[in-house]
Amino acid sequence: SEAFQKGGRKGAKRVMIVITDGESHDSPDLEKVIEDSEKDNVTRYAVAVLGYYNRRGINPEAFLNEIKFIASDPDEKHFFNVTDEAALKDIVDALGERIFSLEEISFGLEMSQTGFSSHVVEDGILLGAVGAYDWNGAVLKETSSGKVIPLRESYLQEFPEELKNHGAYLGYTVSSVISTKHERIYVAGAPRFNHTGKVIIFSMHNNRNLTIHQALKGEQIGSYYGSEINSLDVNGDGITDVLLVGAPMYFSEGRERGKVYVYTLQENRFVSSGALIDLQSYQNSRFGSCIAAVPDLNQDSYNDLVVGAPLEDEHQGAIYIFLGFRETILKKYKQRIAAADLAPGLMYFGCSIHGQLDLNEDGLIDLAVGSLGNAVLLWSRSVVQINASIRFEPSKINIFTKDCKRNGKDATCMSAFVCFTAVFLSAHFQTASAALRYNATIDERRYTPRAHLDESGERHTQKGLVLLAGQEHCDMLQFPVLVTGGYHPCPFSLEYNLGCKVSPCCSCCPAQVPFWNGCNEDEHCVPDLVLDARSDVPSAMEYCRRALRRAPPDCSAFSLSFDTSVFVIESSRRRVAVEAVLENRGENAYSTVLNISFSRNLQFASLIPKDDTDINIDCMTEDKHPNKKVCNVSYPFFRAKAKVAFRLDFEFSKSIFLQSMEIYLMAN
């Protein structure tokens, strides 16, 4: 027939298969047809289906003889008969093996589907052949000097004979990596191996043997681990840094979310380094259906990665951009591009991705993304680096200088200079400009702010500006500082982003304005607090001298009348006063505290500063310690060389009687 005269591979075996359930109606021509087939070396297989004869009880002898005549000799190899139509499936394997055996050394490659995947290398093309060797698959190499077809035995190390009927599909995808020895090593995926998938890393030799260096195995049945593979030289040094293996049907949290495994090269072996994170894919997304290594997209000198998730958003699809850094890939995606945001009607966006060309000649690599019936071109945008800085004049808040007003009160005037410079990373954009918005905030965490950025009392201000490439732009923001307590540094934050809707990120530049503490250059204050106190309770010697005219019997003792360490309290006394002076002979003392404690038979009455001083002393009682007072002295700081005199008054308790009284004063 014409089928045997045109097409087909030169030297290929010719096979005819006849399947029938009855005798022919053109039997006179049968002998001529058989003679022509013999001349053309056509091997004939004939199958007799006896269902019609068995159901009607008809003798099939004449029918069987005709079918045997059609079949090539010997009949035991080329003739089959089955009881009915359903039994045809029982002879499929036997018939297939006999047909394949005709090719002898080519056995196993007839259904190979060579070219199912391909990968270009220096000396040829790698071709995946998923149907080879009973669908276990193989990888072939086409070179200028001929084909390299590895022997089936070369794969037995990782694809044992007992699993040959599982259909591993080796060659579903093929790729290569460059080792630390600068050798090119091939990579191939077998997504159906043992139902969990496998990836082999190997070398191919001209003698048709393989050297398998490493095998990576999938972890989940049906995940199709190894159906997509790509490698990435992140830092551009000529050595592969990362191998990425997709498992797009990976099942997680009740969804076919997909997963991309990351392997890093360590001492010439790939070691698991986690997986890429797809925070949006809590749906049937098949993340990892396509993995594309692309040149530097964000112009940071590291190559990047794009991953497709064609089933996201009800099969509309999306792609994810992951950035390279040093010798690895950052696990969290930097940008998500959804088909739903691009154009209506797009389906399966992200099923294929290519990013190696500058399509619009702007010096930037662009992306071509496949979807059902469409190819979507995405132009890359230039990356601008915004350098922001903040400086203050003066550099510290000098609360000793009051040079402006705030709400009618004396305050310290301060200025903040916020400066921006736009640096375009692409050489094609050195004359470009960028619109910028920023928001400045001061002292935002305090309930009562110590400073405001405008006259309305707001601690926030927003502004917009346009930056020319390479030119610094500065704005001056004035803020008066009115100290209401607390000398911790005043926080100043600056948030900014590009003034366009497509800008995906916002940056922050935090700063703090310190207070000048009024001390020497090392800004470490060394105070010297001196506390002197004296009560109006007389010592024994004073008491006895005043009572000479009618000296008590106790004063007759010689030792008591000259003792200054013993004090005498008369039973008629109702109050005790303490005169005290606190002096700072050193540098400014911040958060100065006077601690007062007294015995239970005393009650605190008052603390009164003397000599019309402007130094405040504020005292508080602790609920758990009623016989203690904590007093802030000139909060927040007690000036250098300052002195304050004050009087403490106590009353004796009418319900608690003790043999003595105690009063302790301590300043720190």
Secondary structure as GFF3:
##gff-version 3
##sequence-region A 1 668
A	DSSP	three_ten_helix	2	4	.	.	.	ID=ss1
A	DSSP	beta_strand	14	20	.	.	.	ID=ss2
A	DSSP	three_ten_helix	27	29	.	.	.	ID=ss3
A	DSSP	alpha_helix	30	39	.	.	.	ID=ss4
A	DSSP	beta_strand	42	49	.	.	.	ID=ss5
A	DSSP	alpha_helix	51	56	.	.	.	ID=ss6
A	DSSP	alpha_helix	61	70	.	.	.	ID=ss7
A	DSSP	alpha_helix	75	78	.	.	.	ID=ss8
A	DSSP	beta_strand	79	82	.	.	.	ID=ss9
A	DSSP	three_ten_helix	85	91	.	.	.	ID=ss10
A	DSSP	alpha_helix	92	100	.	.	.	ID=ss11
A	DSSP	three_ten_helix	101	106	.	.	.	ID=ss12
A	DSSP	beta_strand	114	121	.	.	.	ID=ss13
A	DSSP	beta_strand	124	129	.	.	.	ID=ss14
A	DSSP	alpha_helix	132	135	.	.	.	ID=ss15
A	DSSP	beta_strand	138	143	.	.	.	ID=ss16
A	DSSP	beta_strand	146	148	.	.	.	ID=ss17
A	DSSP	three_ten_helix	152	155	.	.	.	ID=ss18
A	DSSP	three_ten_helix	161	166	.	.	.	ID=ss19
A	DSSP	beta_strand	173	178	.	.	.	ID=ss20
A	DSSP	beta_strand	184	190	.	.	.	ID=ss21
A	DSSP	three_ten_helix	193	195	.	.	.	ID=ss22
A	DSSP	beta_strand	198	204	.	.	.	ID=ss23
A	DSSP	beta_strand	210	217	.	.	.	ID=ss24
A	DSSP	beta_strand	228	232	.	.	.	ID=ss25
A	DSSP	beta_strand	242	247	.	.	.	ID=ss26
A	DSSP	beta_strand	259	266	.	.	.	ID=ss27
A	DSSP	beta_strand	269	275	.	.	.	ID=ss28
A	DSSP	beta_strand	290	294	.	.	.	ID=ss29
A	DSSP	beta_strand	304	309	.	.	.	ID=ss30
A	DSSP	alpha_helix	312	315	.	.	.	ID=ss31
A	DSSP	beta_strand	318	322	.	.	.	ID=ss32
A	DSSP	beta_strand	324	325	.	.	.	ID=ss33
A	DSSP	beta_strand	328	329	.	.	.	ID=ss34
A	DSSP	beta_strand	335	338	.	.	.	ID=ss35
A	DSSP	three_ten_helix	339	341	.	.	.	ID=ss36
A	DSSP	beta_strand	352	354	.	.	.	ID=ss37
A	DSSP	beta_strand	367	371	.	.	.	ID=ss38
A	DSSP	beta_strand	374	378	.	.	.	ID=ss39
A	DSSP	beta_strand	384	393	.	.	.	ID=ss40
A	DSSP	beta_strand	404	406	.	.	.	ID=ss41
A	DSSP	beta_strand	409	424	.	.	.	ID=ss42
A	DSSP	three_ten_helix	427	429	.	.	.	ID=ss43
A	DSSP	beta_strand	433	442	.	.	.	ID=ss44
A	DSSP	beta_strand	460	468	.	.	.	ID=ss45
A	DSSP	beta_strand	472	481	.	.	.	ID=ss46
A	DSSP	beta_strand	490	498	.	.	.	ID=ss47
A	DSSP	beta_strand	507	513	.	.	.	ID=ss48
A	DSSP	beta_strand	529	535	.	.	.	ID=ss49
A	DSSP	alpha_helix	540	546	.	.	.	ID=ss50
A	DSSP	three_ten_helix	553	556	.	.	.	ID=ss51
A	DSSP	alpha_helix	558	561	.	.	.	ID=ss52
A	DSSP	beta_strand	575	584	.	.	.	ID=ss53
A	DSSP	beta_strand	589	590	.	.	.	ID=ss54
A	DSSP	beta_strand	593	598	.	.	.	ID=ss55
A	DSSP	beta_strand	602	609	.	.	.	ID=ss56
A	DSSP	beta_strand	617	622	.	.	.	ID=ss57
A	DSSP	beta_strand	625	633	.	.	.	ID=ss58
A	DSSP	beta_strand	637	638	.	.	.	ID=ss59
A	DSSP	beta_strand	643	652	.	.	.	ID=ss60
A	DSSP	beta_strand	663	667	.	.	.	ID=ss61
###
